[in-house]
Amino acid sequence: MNKIVNTILFIFVATIVNIIIMIALFLIPYILLALILRENMEHILIVLWVVLPLFAMGGGLFIYSKIMNYISAKIDMQKYFHPIIKPKK
């Protein structure tokens, strides 16, 4: 495969992984807290619908950036991927 196909596949897979991380960071705490706070705690669960998406987005981006830094350290990106933004001349 050439560099452009590698780049497109990498972006596609990285986006899917980022979405999966954010969904997991939203659903897992919500389900656990819903099971723990079963009895008459609907107002707390309603607040969680506001807080957990923010946590999921922030946590997802943090984990995603750590994964990308790890991959960047292990793989020579310029060797396998086409630059998305071309440098100015």
BELTA-V69848 format. One record per residue. N is the residue number from 1. RES is the residue in three letters. OMEGA is omega as a letter, one per 20 degrees, with the letter a starting at -180 (* if undefined). NEAR is the number of other C-alpha atoms within 12 Angstrom. D_FIRST is the distance of its C-alpha to the first C-alpha in Angstrom with 1 decimal. Layout:
n	res	omega	near	d_first
N	RES	OMEGA	NEAR	D_FIRST
N	RES	OMEGA	NEAR	D_FIRST
This chain:
n	res	omega	near	d_first
1	MET	r	11	0.0
2	ASN	a	12	3.7
3	LYS	a	17	6.8
4	ILE	r	17	8.2
5	VAL	r	15	6.3
6	ASN	a	21	6.7
7	THR	a	22	10.1
8	ILE	r	19	11.1
9	LEU	r	18	10.4
10	PHE	r	22	12.3
11	ILE	r	19	15.0
12	PHE	a	14	15.5
13	VAL	r	16	15.8
14	ALA	r	23	18.0
15	THR	r	19	20.1
16	ILE	r	16	20.7
17	VAL	r	21	21.7
18	ASN	r	28	24.0
19	ILE	r	21	25.7
20	ILE	r	22	26.2
21	ILE	a	27	27.8
22	MET	r	27	30.0
23	ILE	r	25	31.2
24	ALA	r	23	32.0
25	LEU	r	27	33.9
26	PHE	a	27	35.8
27	LEU	a	20	36.7
28	ILE	r	19	37.4
29	PRO	a	23	40.1
30	TYR	r	27	41.5
31	ILE	r	19	41.9
32	LEU	r	16	43.4
33	LEU	r	22	45.8
34	ALA	r	22	46.8
35	LEU	a	15	47.7
36	ILE	a	15	49.6
37	LEU	a	18	51.4
38	ARG	a	15	52.3
39	GLU	r	12	55.9
40	ASN	r	12	56.8
41	MET	a	15	54.0
42	GLU	a	16	52.5
43	HIS	r	14	53.0
44	ILE	r	19	50.8
45	LEU	r	23	48.0
46	ILE	r	17	48.3
47	VAL	r	16	47.9
48	LEU	r	24	44.8
49	TRP	r	21	43.2
50	VAL	a	16	43.4
51	VAL	a	19	42.7
52	LEU	r	27	39.8
53	PRO	r	24	37.4
54	LEU	r	18	37.9
55	PHE	a	25	37.5
56	ALA	r	29	34.3
57	MET	r	23	32.8
58	GLY	r	20	33.9
59	GLY	r	24	33.1
60	GLY	r	29	29.7
61	LEU	r	24	28.8
62	PHE	r	18	30.4
63	ILE	r	24	28.4
64	TYR	r	25	25.1
65	SER	r	19	25.8
66	LYS	r	15	26.7
67	ILE	a	18	23.5
68	MET	r	23	21.4
69	ASN	r	15	23.6
70	TYR	r	14	23.1
71	ILE	r	15	19.3
72	SER	r	16	19.6
73	ALA	a	12	22.0
74	LYS	a	10	19.8
75	ILE	r	13	16.4
76	ASP	a	13	16.1
77	MET	a	20	14.7
78	GLN	a	15	14.6
79	LYS	a	14	12.4
80	TYR	a	19	9.4
81	PHE	r	22	10.5
82	HIS	r	21	11.8
83	PRO	r	17	15.5
84	ILE	r	15	17.0
85	ILE	a	8	20.4
86	LYS	r	7	20.8
87	PRO	r	6	23.7
88	LYS	r	4	26.9
89	LYS	*	3	28.1
